[in-house]
Structure formats: structure tokens, C-alpha cells
Amino acid sequence: MRRVNFSGLAAVFRAAGGVAAVSPAASTSATASHQFAQVALYSSTTSNNNSYSNAKSRWFFGNYSDTALNSGFAVAGAVVFSVAASSLTQEVYAKEPLPPDVRPDDVVLYQYEACPFCNKVKAFLDYYDIPYKIVEVNPLSKKEIKWSAYKKVPILMVDGEQMVDSSAIIDKLFQKTHPNVPVKPSPEADDEEKKWREWVDNHLVHMLSPNIYRNTSEALESFEYITSHALYEAAETWVDALNGRDFLGGAKPNLADLAVFGVLRPIRYLKSGKDMVEHTRIGDWYSRMETAVGIPSRIQA
């Protein structure tokens, strides 16, 4: 997972402004020699499982006098040093893009929009920044998948290869896109991830349908109460499994984190999802996942 270190954009910018503000007279002096002042706007460092990194800098240029520069840099230096020290702990979770040599060229997802299993696959694709097209399948006629012997969704076509069943799709695509990465660092980690991925498929998804399609009629009030509280219980169970970690995977999401996030994402900003966040402890984890997965990598078909 990429982590972006922000080195105090606002403070550095203020320090840059301080260069010009220290001595207005000096900056307008006819005898002053003008130089370019370069102020680092920001720097970002990325890292992934292959331990590569790069740094990017952008620069502002302005004409300042020697006096203004000397005074200004003293102020800017102090501010930048302070900001740099504090920024070491200001890490933001981000996507984990794949190297071009293993990223698929043509990915098409056949789905139902509200299907939790389809949303599991989309969470995986979004986190690894794999561009994909979507074909919405008519649940009655299923004409969009008449060409396939498999009549359920999701179906994922990856460079002409058909993949079916959400968990099998994710396993196969992970191995395909991470050929040199062990599936898990230890049998214990593998067992934990497997346990909670199965919990998603066998338990959590069954909490979703009545919550996605909530009916406000009085006839369903008691039903809503039962299903909502079952969802709350599932959310609390998941937070307990985290056991204080940012993610089940530790410092970054694993496939179980992505599965839970994918299943919950369709309801997060519906009433049921808002209620879930308000009445359980899952909100912090969900926010971290939302940041890590980022915007969808879907492209137009």
C-alpha cells in the first residue's frame, strides 16, 4: 500500500510568503540583486511491496532581494524543519497500483449494481487501481451473459479469460497480478484472512439485502429493527476481529478487509449505512478503507 507523506504544505507556503514579507523595503530596493527563491511546495514518497520509492517536488519561483532571502530562509528553514519532523507521523493510506507488466489490459465486470459479491470484486479492482469496464446485467433476462455457460454474477473477463465466483475471482486475480508475492507471510495470517473472508460470504452478505432495499412502511418496522441490529452486531464483530489494528492485514488492507469494505460500500451513505456508523465502532476502520481504496478505477465501456 502506498503511503503519502505530506510535508506541511500550508506551513511551507506561509514560509515562502514570509520571504517576501520580511523586508518590503529591501525587496523593492533599486540596488538589490534579484535571485530566484525556490520553495518546495510538497514532497511525496511512495512505497509498495517491491520496496521501490520515488520523490516528486514542485517549485515556486519569485524575485527577492538578498536581505529578504536571508531573513526569509531563516524563517522558512525553521518552519520547514518543524513541519518535516511532525510530518513523519502524518501518513495517509492510498491505493496500491500494480506495475505495468502485471496489470491487465482489458477487464470487464458483468454485475448487478447492488450485488455484494460484485462489490467485493470492485473493491479489489479499485484498491489495486486496475481499470475496468462494467456491463450491468438484467436480472430477469440475463441477456448480457447469454454467451456464458455460467449464469450468475459476478463474471470477470480478464484479457479474454473468464473468471467466476467472487472469492475465486479475487484469488486468481491476486495471484495473476502478484506473481512474486507470497499469498500470506505465515499460516496464521492465512488462516485468519481465510476465516474472515468466509465470514463475509456466509454471514455478512446476508445482512445486506434487507438493508439496501429498506422499506419504510409500518408493516416492515419490526423486520427493519431486527435486520438493522443484526447488521450492527456484524459490524461490532468485525471491529473486535481487528483487535486494535488499523486493518485486519495490519498496516495495510488484506483481502478480508477488501471483502468487508466491498460488501458494505453500497449501503454506507444510505440510511442503514449511516445508522450502522452512528451506532457501532466501525466508522474509523471504514474511513481508513475509504481512503485506501480511493476513487473507483472504472472506465467507460
C-alpha positions as CSV (number, residue, x, y, z in Angstrom):
1,M,0.0,0.0,0.0
2,R,1.3,3.4,-0.9
3,R,1.7,5.9,1.9
4,V,1.9,9.6,1.1
5,N,3.9,11.8,3.5
6,F,2.7,15.4,3.3
7,S,5.5,17.8,4.4
8,G,3.4,20.6,5.7
9,L,2.1,22.2,2.5
10,A,0.4,25.1,4.2
11,A,3.2,25.9,6.6
12,V,5.8,25.7,3.9
13,F,3.7,28.0,1.7
14,R,3.4,30.5,4.6
15,A,7.2,30.3,5.0
16,A,7.6,31.1,1.3
17,G,5.3,34.1,1.7
18,G,7.4,35.1,4.7
19,V,10.4,35.6,2.4
20,A,8.7,38.5,0.7
21,A,7.2,39.9,3.8
22,V,10.2,40.2,6.0
23,S,11.6,43.3,4.4
24,P,9.3,45.1,1.9
25,A,11.8,48.0,1.6
26,A,14.7,45.6,0.8
27,S,12.5,43.8,-1.7
28,T,11.9,47.0,-3.6
29,S,15.3,48.5,-3.4
30,A,16.8,49.6,-6.7
31,T,20.2,48.3,-5.6
32,A,19.0,44.9,-4.5
33,S,20.2,42.0,-6.6
34,H,17.4,39.7,-7.6
35,Q,17.6,36.0,-7.2
36,F,15.2,33.1,-7.7
37,A,13.9,31.7,-4.5
38,Q,12.8,28.1,-4.7
39,V,10.3,27.0,-2.2
40,A,9.4,23.3,-2.0
41,L,5.7,23.1,-2.3
42,Y,5.5,19.5,-1.3
43,S,7.2,16.2,-1.5
44,S,5.6,12.7,-1.6
45,T,7.2,9.3,-1.1
46,T,5.6,6.2,-2.3
47,S,6.4,2.6,-1.3
48,N,4.9,-0.8,-2.1
49,N,5.7,-4.4,-1.5
50,N,8.5,-4.2,-4.0
51,S,10.2,-1.6,-1.8
52,Y,10.6,0.9,-4.6
53,S,10.3,4.6,-3.9
54,N,10.3,7.9,-5.8
55,A,10.1,11.5,-4.8
56,K,8.5,14.4,-6.6
57,S,8.9,18.1,-5.9
58,R,7.2,21.2,-7.3
59,W,8.7,24.6,-7.1
60,F,7.6,28.2,-6.9
61,F,9.9,30.9,-8.3
62,G,9.9,34.6,-7.2
63,N,12.3,37.5,-7.3
64,Y,13.6,38.6,-3.9
65,S,16.5,40.7,-2.6
66,D,19.5,39.3,-0.8
67,T,18.2,40.7,2.5
68,A,14.7,39.3,2.1
69,L,16.1,36.0,1.0
70,N,18.5,35.6,4.0
71,S,15.8,36.6,6.5
72,G,13.1,34.7,4.8
73,F,15.0,31.5,4.5
74,A,15.8,31.6,8.2
75,V,12.1,31.7,8.9
76,A,11.3,29.2,6.3
77,G,14.0,26.9,7.5
78,A,12.7,26.8,11.0
79,V,9.1,26.2,9.8
80,V,10.1,23.5,7.4
81,F,12.2,21.7,10.0
82,S,9.3,21.8,12.4
83,V,6.9,20.6,9.8
84,A,9.2,17.9,8.5
85,A,9.5,16.5,12.0
86,S,5.8,16.4,12.6
87,S,5.0,15.1,9.1
88,L,6.8,11.8,9.7
89,T,3.6,10.7,11.5
90,Q,1.2,12.2,9.1
91,E,0.7,9.2,6.8
92,V,-2.3,8.8,4.5
93,Y,-3.4,5.4,3.2
94,A,-3.6,5.2,-0.5
95,K,-4.1,2.8,-3.4
96,E,-1.6,0.2,-4.3
97,P,-1.2,0.4,-8.1
98,L,0.2,-2.5,-9.9
99,P,3.4,-2.4,-12.0
100,P,2.5,-2.1,-15.7
101,D,4.0,-5.5,-16.6
102,V,1.4,-7.4,-14.5
103,R,-1.6,-5.0,-14.8
104,P,-4.3,-6.5,-17.1
105,D,-5.1,-4.6,-20.3
106,D,-8.7,-5.4,-20.7
107,V,-11.0,-6.1,-17.7
108,V,-14.8,-6.3,-17.9
109,L,-17.1,-6.9,-15.0
110,Y,-20.6,-8.3,-15.5
111,Q,-22.6,-7.3,-12.5
112,Y,-25.7,-6.2,-10.6
113,E,-25.0,-2.8,-9.1
114,A,-26.3,-3.7,-5.6
115,C,-24.8,-7.2,-5.6
116,P,-22.5,-7.5,-2.6
117,F,-20.4,-10.2,-4.3
118,C,-19.9,-7.9,-7.3
119,N,-18.9,-5.1,-5.0
120,K,-16.3,-7.3,-3.4
121,V,-14.6,-7.6,-6.8
122,K,-14.9,-3.9,-7.4
123,A,-13.2,-3.1,-4.1
124,F,-10.3,-5.3,-5.1
125,L,-10.0,-3.7,-8.6
126,D,-10.3,-0.2,-7.1
127,Y,-7.6,-0.8,-4.4
128,Y,-5.1,-2.1,-6.9
129,D,-6.1,0.6,-9.4
130,I,-7.0,-1.9,-12.2
131,P,-9.1,-0.1,-14.9
132,Y,-12.3,-2.0,-15.6
133,K,-15.4,-1.7,-17.6
134,I,-18.9,-2.6,-16.3
135,V,-21.7,-4.3,-18.0
136,E,-24.9,-4.2,-16.0
137,V,-26.8,-7.4,-16.3
138,N,-30.6,-7.6,-16.5
139,P,-31.5,-9.8,-13.5
140,L,-34.6,-11.2,-15.4
141,S,-33.4,-11.8,-18.9
142,K,-29.7,-12.0,-18.2
143,K,-29.2,-11.4,-21.9
144,E,-25.9,-9.7,-21.3
145,I,-24.4,-13.1,-20.2
146,K,-26.2,-15.4,-22.6
147,W,-22.8,-16.1,-24.2
148,S,-21.6,-17.7,-20.9
149,A,-22.4,-21.1,-19.5
150,Y,-22.1,-19.6,-16.0
151,K,-25.4,-17.8,-15.3
152,K,-24.6,-15.9,-12.1
153,V,-22.7,-12.7,-11.4
154,P,-20.1,-11.5,-11.0
155,I,-18.3,-12.7,-14.1
156,L,-15.0,-11.0,-14.8
157,M,-13.3,-11.1,-18.1
158,V,-9.6,-10.5,-17.8
159,D,-7.7,-10.2,-21.2
160,G,-10.2,-12.7,-22.7
161,E,-10.1,-15.1,-19.8
162,Q,-13.4,-15.7,-17.9
163,M,-13.3,-15.8,-14.1
164,V,-16.4,-16.6,-12.0
165,D,-17.4,-16.6,-8.3
166,S,-16.3,-13.5,-6.4
167,S,-13.8,-15.2,-4.0
168,A,-12.3,-17.3,-6.7
169,I,-12.0,-14.3,-9.0
170,I,-10.1,-12.4,-6.3
171,D,-7.8,-15.3,-5.5
172,K,-7.0,-15.9,-9.2
173,L,-6.5,-12.2,-10.0
174,F,-4.3,-11.6,-6.9
175,Q,-2.0,-14.5,-8.0
176,K,-2.0,-13.3,-11.6
177,T,-1.1,-9.7,-10.6
178,H,1.3,-10.6,-7.7
179,P,3.4,-13.5,-9.2
180,N,6.3,-12.9,-6.9
181,V,4.4,-12.2,-3.7
182,P,3.6,-15.0,-1.3
183,V,-0.1,-15.2,-0.7
184,K,0.4,-14.7,3.0
185,P,3.5,-14.3,5.2
186,S,2.5,-17.0,7.6
187,P,0.0,-19.9,8.1
188,E,-1.6,-17.9,11.0
189,A,-2.2,-14.8,8.8
190,D,-3.5,-17.0,6.0
191,D,-5.9,-18.8,8.4
192,E,-7.2,-15.5,9.9
193,E,-7.8,-13.9,6.5
194,K,-9.5,-17.1,5.2
195,K,-11.7,-17.2,8.2
196,W,-13.0,-13.7,7.8
197,R,-13.4,-13.9,4.1
198,E,-15.6,-16.9,4.7
199,W,-17.5,-14.9,7.3
200,V,-18.2,-12.2,4.8
201,D,-19.6,-14.7,2.3
202,N,-21.5,-16.8,4.7
203,H,-22.8,-14.2,7.2
204,L,-22.2,-10.5,6.4
205,V,-23.7,-10.6,2.9
206,H,-27.0,-11.9,4.3
207,M,-27.3,-8.7,6.4
208,L,-27.2,-6.5,3.3
209,S,-30.2,-7.2,1.1
210,P,-32.9,-6.0,3.6
211,N,-30.7,-3.0,4.4
212,I,-30.1,-2.0,0.8
213,Y,-33.8,-2.2,0.0
214,R,-35.2,-0.9,3.3
215,N,-38.9,-0.3,3.2
216,T,-40.3,2.4,5.5
217,S,-43.8,1.1,5.7
218,E,-45.1,0.3,9.2
219,A,-45.6,-3.3,8.2
220,L,-41.8,-3.7,8.0
221,E,-40.8,-1.8,11.0
222,S,-40.1,-4.8,13.2
223,F,-38.3,-6.5,10.3
224,E,-36.1,-3.5,9.9
225,Y,-35.3,-3.4,13.6
226,I,-34.2,-7.0,13.6
227,T,-32.1,-6.7,10.4
228,S,-30.5,-3.3,11.4
229,H,-29.5,-4.7,14.8
230,A,-28.1,-7.8,13.1
231,L,-26.0,-5.5,10.9
232,Y,-24.8,-3.6,14.0
233,E,-23.8,-6.9,15.6
234,A,-21.9,-7.9,12.5
235,A,-20.1,-4.5,12.4
236,E,-19.1,-4.9,16.0
237,T,-17.9,-8.5,15.4
238,W,-15.6,-7.2,12.6
239,V,-14.2,-4.4,14.8
240,D,-13.5,-7.0,17.5
241,A,-11.6,-9.0,15.0
242,L,-9.4,-6.1,14.2
243,N,-8.1,-6.2,17.8
244,G,-6.8,-2.6,17.7
245,R,-5.1,-2.9,14.3
246,D,-5.7,-0.4,11.5
247,F,-6.7,-3.3,9.2
248,L,-7.1,-7.0,9.6
249,G,-4.0,-7.1,7.4
250,G,-2.1,-4.9,9.9
251,A,-0.5,-1.8,8.3
252,K,-2.4,-2.3,5.1
253,P,-5.7,-3.9,4.0
254,N,-5.7,-7.6,3.2
255,L,-8.3,-9.5,1.1
256,A,-10.6,-9.8,4.1
257,D,-10.6,-6.0,4.6
258,L,-11.3,-5.5,1.0
259,A,-14.2,-8.1,1.1
260,V,-15.9,-6.4,4.1
261,F,-15.4,-3.0,2.6
262,G,-16.8,-4.0,-0.8
263,V,-19.9,-5.6,0.8
264,L,-20.6,-2.5,3.0
265,R,-19.8,0.2,0.4
266,P,-23.2,0.1,-1.3
267,I,-25.0,1.0,1.9
268,R,-22.5,3.4,3.6
269,Y,-24.4,6.5,2.6
270,L,-27.9,5.1,2.7
271,K,-29.9,5.4,5.9
272,S,-28.9,1.9,7.0
273,G,-25.2,2.6,6.5
274,K,-25.3,5.9,8.3
275,D,-27.2,4.2,11.2
276,M,-24.5,1.5,11.3
277,V,-21.7,4.0,11.5
278,E,-23.5,6.0,14.2
279,H,-24.4,3.1,16.4
280,T,-21.2,1.0,16.1
281,R,-17.4,1.4,16.2
282,I,-16.9,0.6,12.6
283,G,-16.6,4.2,11.3
284,D,-12.9,4.7,11.8
285,W,-12.0,1.5,10.0
286,Y,-14.4,2.3,7.2
287,S,-12.8,5.8,6.8
288,R,-9.3,4.3,6.6
289,M,-10.6,1.8,4.0
290,E,-12.4,4.5,2.0
291,T,-9.1,6.5,1.9
292,A,-7.0,3.4,0.9
293,V,-9.3,2.2,-1.8
294,G,-9.8,5.7,-3.2
295,I,-11.9,6.6,-6.2
296,P,-13.2,3.8,-8.5
297,S,-10.8,2.8,-11.3
298,R,-13.8,2.1,-13.5
299,I,-13.6,3.4,-17.1
300,Q,-16.3,3.9,-19.7
301,A,-17.2,0.8,-21.7
